[in-house]
């Protein structure tokens, strides 16, 4: 019997290390913990002796340009406008995946969580407006968002107390929530549009569509054109991070390898390798063997669609570099000498806090209850009303997108501070309340069974997509 190609101890060790590293970097709980840690570090730095040095660094000017066209921005703006465009690229990839093979491809399955997301956007906005009527009403969108990474990281801490169907429901709701937040940013928080740069952005989008239509499966052309699109959109007045979403939808979701013929082709190449292999030669002299092996490697690389390849390349940097950087840069709250009474009584603080902590569960739970009671939809299998309430409560975790919107909505430092304080405290409150509620409601009970879901009106459930 032929020996395993991985019998070499050094190869085995490298492979095992990569496997462990992949498990760590793909763990949502760890990614959420890193982001929270970065935010806590920012609070420590902001209230310590290094605050002024960090603030000065974040205001340092950078220049980004194409040819003679230059963009001057600060380090903070680079993180919020450029690096976050890569985060939006990952969000767009997740959206396209769900629309292609996930929950969003079946409208009736996705209808309940998606409409619940609409309720989870409207109620927080209404609560904010009610508490800020005649004042800072332009901040109404700050409490509407749910942070996917943060929320699912907290849900994972509950283990089997939350069913897999509920997790899929929550993920679909959070994705729909992101779609609504993206639309809100595009419509309400852009600058006055520049017609010429908008036209240039449109032309670049056509180029991206042309690459997809021409079945270009290499990522490099898309990445280069995507950079040009970001540059044009930044100058157009449309929020530049939306370039990431547009690029994601331009990436092909199909493979340029005919999968049905791949097995036969690989068998033929395996025979070719056997024929050209000469065990008496050093590997550097095995030209025919290595040439055939490289050909197989190139083809196997193209089996994975560009959409998935891009996700593979950016998911770890986004979760462990970009989002922590964003959290660190935007959680710089100088609380030393601050008037906490004024912050607490600020209508912006109350509007954002109660919008997220109270508005999110009210919107999500009430819309879900209404749709189930009128017979429009049924709860997914193994999902009961306790878990619906848990989803509603933890929907108030709006860290990333809420901070981004607060920076767009408010001009004065006091308003931004009030909003960010409310976001941080509100997200923490929602996380703690959600965990305590689930543990208290399920104390002494096993994970939800089919019978309990049937009592709640369970029916056709979204299936978890891997």
C-alpha positions in Angstrom: 0.0 0.0 0.0 1.3 3.4 -0.9 2.5 5.5 2.0 0.5 8.6 2.9 1.8 11.9 1.4 1.4 13.4 4.8 3.6 10.8 6.6 6.5 13.3 6.8 6.3 14.6 10.5 7.1 18.2 9.5 4.2 18.3 7.1 1.9 16.8 9.6 2.8 19.4 12.2 2.3 22.3 9.8 -1.1 20.9 8.7 -2.2 20.5 12.3 -1.1 24.0 13.2 -3.1 25.4 10.3 -6.1 23.4 11.3 -6.0 24.8 14.9 -5.4 28.4 13.6 -8.4 28.0 11.3 -10.6 26.9 14.2 -9.5 29.9 16.2 -10.0 32.5 13.5 -13.4 31.1 12.4 -14.8 31.1 15.9 -17.4 33.9 16.2 -17.1 34.1 20.0 -13.4 34.7 19.9 -13.8 37.3 17.2 -16.5 39.1 19.2 -14.2 38.9 22.3 -11.3 40.5 20.5 -13.5 43.4 19.3 -14.9 44.0 22.8 -11.3 43.8 24.1 -10.3 46.5 21.6 -13.2 48.7 22.8 -12.2 48.3 26.4 -8.6 49.1 25.6 -9.7 52.2 23.8 -11.6 53.3 27.0 -8.5 52.7 29.1 -6.3 54.6 26.7 -8.8 57.5 26.3 -8.8 58.0 30.1 -5.1 57.6 30.6 -2.0 59.7 29.9 -1.7 58.4 26.3 -5.0 59.9 25.2 -3.5 63.1 23.6 -0.8 61.1 21.7 -3.4 58.7 20.4 -5.8 61.5 19.4 -3.0 63.3 17.6 -2.1 60.1 15.7 -5.7 59.5 14.7 -5.8 63.0 13.2 -2.6 62.5 11.2 -3.2 63.2 7.5 -3.0 60.4 4.9 -3.1 60.8 1.1 -4.6 58.2 -1.1 -4.7 58.8 -4.8 -5.0 57.5 -8.4 -2.8 59.3 -10.8 -3.0 63.1 -10.1 -6.3 62.7 -8.1 -5.5 62.6 -4.4 -7.7 62.2 -1.3 -6.5 63.7 2.0 -8.0 61.9 5.0 -7.0 61.3 8.6 -6.0 58.0 10.1 -9.5 57.8 11.7 -11.2 58.5 8.4 -9.0 55.8 6.7 -10.3 53.3 9.2 -13.9 54.4 9.1 -14.2 55.0 5.3 -11.6 52.7 3.7 -11.0 49.7 6.0 -14.7 49.5 6.8 -15.4 49.2 3.1 -13.6 45.9 3.4 -16.0 45.0 6.2 -18.9 45.9 4.0 -17.4 43.7 1.3 -17.6 40.8 3.8 -21.2 41.7 4.7 -22.1 41.9 1.0 -20.5 38.4 0.4 -22.7 37.0 3.2 -25.8 38.7 1.7 -25.1 37.3 -1.7 -24.4 33.8 -0.3 -27.7 33.8 1.5 -29.5 35.1 -1.6 -27.9 32.3 -3.7 -27.9 29.2 -1.5 -29.0 30.3 1.9 -32.1 31.5 3.7 -32.8 34.5 1.5 -33.2 32.4 -1.6 -36.6 31.1 -0.3 -38.8 34.1 0.3 -41.4 32.4 2.4 -38.8 30.9 4.7 -37.0 34.2 5.1 -40.1 36.3 5.3 -40.6 36.0 9.1 -37.1 37.0 10.3 -36.9 39.6 7.5 -40.1 41.3 8.5 -39.2 41.0 12.2 -36.0 42.9 11.2 -38.2 45.7 9.8 -40.0 45.9 13.1 -36.6 45.9 14.9 -35.6 48.9 12.8 -38.9 50.9 13.0 -39.5 50.7 16.8 -36.0 51.9 17.9 -36.3 54.8 15.4 -39.7 55.8 16.7 -38.5 55.6 20.3 -35.5 57.8 19.5 -37.7 60.3 17.7 -40.2 60.4 20.5 -37.4 61.2 23.0 -35.7 63.8 20.7 -38.7 65.4 19.1 -37.8 69.0 18.3 -34.1 68.2 19.0 -31.4 66.0 17.5 -33.8 64.0 15.3 -31.2 63.3 12.7 -29.8 60.6 14.9 -32.8 58.4 14.6 -30.9 55.6 12.7 -28.2 55.1 15.4 -30.1 52.5 17.5 -31.6 50.6 14.5 -28.6 48.2 13.8 -27.8 44.8 15.1 -24.1 43.7 15.1 -23.9 40.3 13.4 -20.5 39.3 14.8 -21.2 40.6 18.3 -24.7 39.2 18.6 -23.9 35.7 17.3 -20.9 35.6 19.5 -23.1 36.2 22.5 -25.6 33.6 21.3 -22.8 31.0 21.0 -22.1 31.5 24.7 -25.6 30.0 25.4 -24.7 26.7 23.8 -27.6 24.3 23.3 -30.0 26.5 25.2 -30.5 28.2 21.9 -31.6 25.8 19.1 -29.8 25.8 15.7 -33.0 26.9 14.0 -33.1 30.0 16.3 -29.5 30.8 15.4 -30.4 30.7 11.7 -33.5 32.8 12.4 -31.3 35.4 14.2 -28.6 35.3 11.5 -31.2 35.9 8.8 -32.7 38.7 10.9 -29.3 40.3 11.4 -28.5 40.1 7.6 -31.9 41.7 6.8 -31.1 44.3 9.4 -27.7 45.0 7.7 -29.5 45.5 4.4 -31.8 48.1 5.9 -28.9 49.8 7.6 -27.0 50.0 4.3 -30.0 51.5 2.6 -30.4 54.0 5.4 -26.8 55.1 5.2 -27.0 55.5 1.4 -30.3 57.5 1.5 -29.9 59.6 4.6 -26.2 59.9 5.6 -24.4 60.7 2.4 -23.1 64.1 1.5 -24.5 66.3 -1.3 -23.8 64.2 -4.4 -21.3 65.3 -7.0 -22.8 64.5 -10.3 -19.5 63.9 -12.2 -18.2 61.5 -9.6 -21.6 59.7 -9.3 -21.4 59.3 -13.1 -17.8 57.9 -12.8 -19.0 55.5 -10.1 -21.8 54.3 -12.4 -19.3 53.7 -15.2 -17.1 51.7 -12.8 -20.1 49.6 -11.7 -20.8 48.8 -15.4 -17.1 47.7 -15.7 -17.6 45.4 -12.7 -20.8 44.0 -14.3 -18.9 43.5 -17.5 -16.2 41.5 -15.8 -18.8 39.3 -14.3 -20.7 39.0 -17.6 -17.4 38.1 -19.4 -16.9 35.3 -16.9 -13.7 36.7 -15.5 -12.9 34.4 -12.5 -9.6 35.9 -11.3 -10.0 38.1 -8.2 -7.3 40.7 -9.2 -9.3 42.6 -11.8 -12.3 42.8 -9.4 -10.0 44.0 -6.6 -8.4 46.7 -8.8 -11.7 48.0 -10.2 -13.2 47.8 -6.7 -10.5 50.2 -5.5 -11.4 52.6 -8.3 -15.0 52.3 -7.4 -14.2 53.2 -3.7 -12.2 56.2 -4.9 -15.1 57.5 -7.1 -17.7 56.9 -4.5 -15.6 58.7 -1.8 -15.5 61.8 -4.0 -19.2 61.4 -5.1 -20.7 62.1 -1.6 -22.1 58.6 -1.4 -20.8 56.8 1.6 -17.7 55.1 0.3 -18.1 51.9 2.4 -21.0 50.9 0.1 -18.5 50.2 -2.6 -17.7 47.0 -0.7 -21.3 45.8 -1.0 -21.4 46.6 -4.7 -18.1 44.8 -5.3 -19.4 41.7 -3.4 -22.4 41.4 -5.7 -20.2 41.7 -8.8 -18.0 38.8 -7.7 -19.0 35.5 -9.5 -20.7 33.0 -7.3 -20.1 30.1 -9.8 -17.0 28.1 -10.6 -15.3 28.1 -14.0 -14.6 24.4 -13.6 -17.2 21.9 -14.7 -17.6 20.0 -11.5 -19.4 17.0 -13.1 -16.2 16.3 -15.1 -13.7 17.1 -12.4 -13.4 13.5 -11.0 -12.6 12.0 -14.4 -10.1 14.8 -15.2 -8.3 14.2 -11.9 -8.1 10.5 -12.5 -6.4 11.2 -15.9 -4.0 13.6 -14.3 -3.2 11.0 -11.6 -2.3 8.6 -14.3 -0.1 11.2 -15.9 1.7 11.8 -12.6 2.4 8.1 -12.3 3.8 7.9 -15.8 6.2 10.8 -15.5 7.4 10.1 -11.9 11.0 8.9 -11.6 11.8 7.9 -8.1 15.5 8.1 -8.9 15.4 11.8 -9.5 15.4 14.7 -7.0 12.2 16.7 -6.9 13.9 19.6 -8.6 14.6 17.3 -11.6 11.0 16.0 -11.8 10.0 18.7 -14.3 7.2 16.7 -15.9 5.8 15.7 -12.6 5.9 19.2 -11.0 4.5 20.8 -14.2 1.5 18.4 -14.1 1.1 18.9 -10.4 1.1 22.7 -10.8 -1.6 22.4 -13.5 -3.8 20.3 -11.1 -3.2 22.9 -8.4 -4.3 25.8 -10.7 -7.4 24.0 -11.7 -8.3 23.0 -8.1 -7.8 26.7 -7.1 -10.5 27.7 -9.6 -13.0 25.1 -8.3 -13.8 27.5 -5.5 -15.9 30.4 -6.8 -14.4 33.9 -6.6 -17.0 34.9 -4.0 -15.8 32.3 -1.6 -12.2 32.9 -2.4 -12.6 36.6 -1.5 -14.4 35.6 1.7 -11.5 33.3 2.6 -8.9 36.0 2.1 -10.7 38.8 4.0 -12.7 37.2 6.8 -9.8 36.8 9.2 -8.3 40.3 8.6 -11.8 41.8 9.0 -12.7 39.9 12.2 -9.2 40.2 13.9 -7.8 43.4 12.5 -10.3 45.8 10.9 -13.2 45.4 13.4 -10.9 45.6 16.4 -9.2 48.7 14.9 -12.6 50.2 14.2 -13.7 49.5 17.8 -10.4 51.0 19.2 -10.6 54.1 17.1 -14.3 54.8 17.7 -14.5 53.9 21.4 -12.1 56.7 22.4 -14.4 58.2 25.0 -12.7 60.7 27.3 -14.8 60.4 30.5 -12.3 62.1 32.8 -14.0 65.3 34.0 -17.1 64.5 32.0 -20.5 65.6 33.4 -22.2 62.1 33.7 -25.4 63.7 34.9 -25.6 65.7 31.6 -24.7 62.7 29.5 -27.4 60.5 31.2 -30.0 63.3 30.8 -29.1 64.1 27.2 -32.0 63.1 25.0 -29.6 61.6 22.5 -28.3 59.2 25.2 -31.8 58.2 26.2 -33.0 57.9 22.7 -30.1 55.6 21.6 -30.2 53.5 24.8 -33.9 53.0 25.0 -34.2 52.6 21.2 -31.8 49.7 21.3 -32.6 48.1 24.6 -36.4 48.6 24.5 -37.2 49.3 20.9 -35.4 46.3 19.4 -37.2 43.6 21.5 -40.6 45.4 21.1 -40.2 45.6 17.3 -38.9 42.1 16.8 -41.2 40.3 19.2 -44.4 42.2 18.3 -44.0 41.8 14.5 -43.1 38.0 14.9 -46.1 37.5 17.2 -48.5 39.4 14.8 -47.4 37.4 11.8 -47.7 34.1 13.5 -51.1 34.9 15.1 -52.6 36.1 11.7 -51.3 32.9 10.1 -48.9 34.6 7.7 -46.0 32.5 9.0 -45.1 29.9 11.6 -42.2 29.7 14.0 -39.3 27.5 12.8 -39.1 24.0 14.2 -37.5 23.9 17.7 -38.0 27.6 18.2 -40.4 28.7 21.0 -41.4 32.1 22.3 -38.7 32.2 24.9 -36.2 32.1 22.1 -38.1 34.7 20.1 -37.8 37.0 23.2 -34.1 36.2 23.5 -33.6 37.1 19.8 -35.4 40.4 20.4 -33.4 41.3 23.5 -30.1 40.5 21.9 -31.1 42.4 18.8 -30.1 45.5 20.8 -26.4 44.6 20.3 -25.7 47.3 17.7 -22.0 48.0 18.3 -20.3 48.3 14.9 -23.0 49.7 12.6 -24.4 52.0 15.3 -21.1 53.6 16.0 -20.5 54.1 12.3 -23.9 55.8 11.9 -23.4 57.9 15.0 -20.3 59.4 13.4 -22.3 60.2 10.3 -25.4 61.6 12.1 -23.8 63.9 14.7 -21.4 66.8 14.2 -20.7 68.0 17.7 -18.3 66.1 20.0 -20.9 66.1 22.9 -23.6 64.5 20.7 -21.1 61.8 19.4 -20.0 61.1 23.0 -23.6 60.8 24.2 -24.4 58.5 21.4 -21.3 56.3 21.8 -21.8 56.0 25.6 -25.4 54.9 25.0 -24.3 52.4 22.3 -21.7 50.8 24.5 -23.9 50.7 27.6 -26.9 49.6 25.5 -25.0 46.8 23.8 -23.6 45.5 27.1 -27.1 45.7 28.7 -28.7 43.8 25.8 -26.0 41.1 26.0 -26.4 40.7 29.8 -30.2 40.8 29.7 -30.3 38.2 26.9 -28.0 35.8 28.6 -29.7 36.1 32.0 -33.2 35.8 30.4 -32.4 32.6 28.5 -30.6 31.0 31.5 -33.5 31.9 33.8 -36.2 30.9 31.4 -34.6 27.5 30.6 -33.4 26.7 34.1 -34.1 23.0 34.8 -35.1 22.4 31.2 -33.3 20.7 28.3 -32.8 22.2 24.9 -36.1 22.9 23.1 -37.8 19.8 21.6 -40.1 19.4 18.6 -43.2 19.2 20.8 -42.5 22.6 22.4 -42.0 24.1 19.0 -45.3 22.5 17.8 -47.1 24.2 20.7 -45.6 27.5 19.5 -46.9 26.9 16.0 -43.8 25.4 14.5 -43.8 24.7 10.8 -41.5 24.8 7.8 -38.2 26.0 9.3 -35.2 27.6 7.7 -32.5 25.0 7.4 -29.0 25.9 8.6 -26.7 26.5 5.7 -23.1 25.6 6.1 
